[in-house]
Amino acid sequence: MREMMFDFKVLWQKPWRWPTVVVILGMLFLARLGFWQLDRLAERRAENEILAEQLASEVIVVTGETTWPADLERWENRIVVAEGEFDLAEQRVWTQQRQGQSLGVRLLAPLRVAEGKAILVDRGWLPAIYVEENSWSEFDVTGTVVVTGYLQMTQPPRQAQVISDERQVEWYRVDVEAIEAQLPYELAPMYVWQRPDSVPETGFPQRGEPDVSLSEGNHLSYALQWFSFSLILGIGYIVYVGQQVRRESVSESI
């Protein structure tokens, strides 16, 4: 029984002192990664609470008189209804967008909700062959329409840049302010991701739900993995040192 017990004082004696320090630092580092994942889990849960509140909030009806909050993120992902006419002559495309495994574009159109005011609508995804403006006419919807969708944040560039008033058809982000500079009327500060059920669909543009998942991700499992790695490192080191000490004891007794 005595031989099976491990004397932890050995870890602080030569030649194990510095290896022990290195192993402890390694264990602390691995454990820190585990706590970092727990922090990410807490952040994800807080974000999910906000998202759940947004999705459950009262539907916003956008008109020319809509007062937008100073903190636009409060309205992100909220369901919105807007009635008006699409300005088909001022459509744009959001390029490099995937639908499943296919690369294509998303069709953006201003919806005129009042005189001099509109809200940008993401009408859905098109295959890459529809990147040219002259190919969009088959998707035209004329007259008054009612659009239902999710409010989404504008996507300004990371660095300040000069906003051009020259018409640009292809965009790599939905930068509402920059697109507004090229239009003869005012755009709402957020845009609408049109829902699949807002208009009967027989083909393109294809619509899907935006990323509004309430999943907590893999943060908890990753945290448990890092904590396990930390324990494995410590226990493995102790087992190794114990084996070496016993071998030395056996050698000295021979």
Number of C-alpha atoms within 10 A of each C-alpha: 4 5 8 8 8 16 11 11 9 16 19 13 11 9 10 13 13 13 14 19 13 11 16 16 13 16 21 14 15 21 21 16 19 24 19 16 20 18 15 18 18 15 13 17 16 12 14 17 12 15 20 16 14 18 16 12 13 11 15 16 13 19 18 16 10 10 9 12 10 7 8 14 14 13 21 20 25 22 23 20 18 22 17 19 20 24 16 17 11 17 21 26 28 21 21 15 17 15 16 6 6 12 15 20 26 27 23 26 23 30 26 23 20 16 9 11 17 28 26 25 25 26 26 21 24 25 17 16 10 16 20 12 13 8 10 16 10 8 13 11 12 10 8 13 15 12 22 23 25 26 24 22 18 19 15 14 12 6 5 7 9 6 12 11 12 10 12 14 16 19 16 13 14 23 18 19 17 19 22 20 16 15 15 10 14 18 22 21 19 24 26 30 25 24 21 17 12 14 14 7 11 7 9 13 18 17 22 13 12 14 7 12 11 13 9 15 13 11 19 17 13 17 23 17 16 21 21 16 17 24 15 13 16 17 12 12 17 19 12 11 18 20 13 12 15 14 12 11 11 10 9 8 7 5
